[in-house]
Amino acid sequence: MRKTIQSIFVIIGLIVATILGIYGQDISYYINDQIPTIELRISITIVTFLSIGLYIFIPILLFISNKVKKVFFWIYLTLSILIGLPTSGWSFFVWAMWMG
């Protein structure tokens, strides 16, 4: 049961991080439309680094918990790297362009 919950947590975390990374600019515009007091630069910074942080946080949390078998840990780490590097690179590029 715990392995299923951890697997669901990892999959949902990677999906959320990917959505935040790819659609960060649209999400920032939406946040700014809903809460106009938050500037676009601040919202895109939060969304971008939240996405990158999730890609880093998930493997670290699994490593610290020691409740995941090493095989599953390496699979999750590989998935996080393979999905996280291009997505984080893209979101960081968009963030850098926003910062001018």
N, C-alpha and C positions, 0 to 999 in steps of 0.2 A: 504493500500500500504506500509506504513512504517513497519508494523508488518511482512510483507512478506520479506522486505529487511533485517530487523533485523534477521529473522529466517534464511535466506540464509547466512548472515554474520556469524552467530553462527555455522551453519552446515559446511560451508567451513572452518572456523577457526578450528573447532574440527578435521576435516579431515586432514588439513595441519599439525596441531600439532601431530596427530597420525602418519602420514607419516614421519614427522621429527623425532619423537621418536623411531619408529620401525626401520626405515632405516637410522638412523643417521650415522652409520659407513660407509655405502655405499655412502651416500651423501658426507661425508667427503673425501673419496677417490676420488670421482668425482671432488669435488672442488680442491683438490690437483693436480689432473691431468690437470685441466683447468688453474689453477693459481699456479704454482709450488713454488712461493715465500711464500705462506701461509703454515705453518707447519700443519701436521695432528692433533696434539694436540690442536692447536688453532681452527681449523675448527670443530673438534668434540665437543669442548667446546661451541662454538657458536651455533651449531646445537642443542645440548642437552638442553642448557638453553633457547634457543628460543622456543623449544617445551614445556618445563615446564612453561615458561613465558606465552605462549598462553593459556594454561589450566588455569592459574591463572587470566590472564588479561580479558578473555571473561566474566566470571561472575561479576568481579569487574566493568567492563565497563557497563554491563547491570544494575547493582545495582545503579551506579552513575547516569545513564541517566534517571531513574524513568519513562520511557516511556513504559516499559514492565509490563504487569499485573503480579501480584505476583505469580499466578499459573504458568505462562510461565517461570518466573524467577526461581522458584523452580525446574521445569522440566529441564531447561538448567543447573542449578547448579548440579542437580543429575547426568545428563549425563556427565558433565565435571568431576565430581568426579569418577563416575563408569568407565569411559574410561581413565581418566587422571592418576589415581593412579597406575594401573598396567603398563601403557605405560611409565609414568615418572619413575617408579621404575626400569623398564627394561633399559631405556636410561641412568638413573643415574648409574646403575650397569655397563653398558658398558663403560661409561665415567670414572668411578672409576678404572676399569681394565686398561684402556688406560693410566691413570695417574700413574699407577704402585703402 
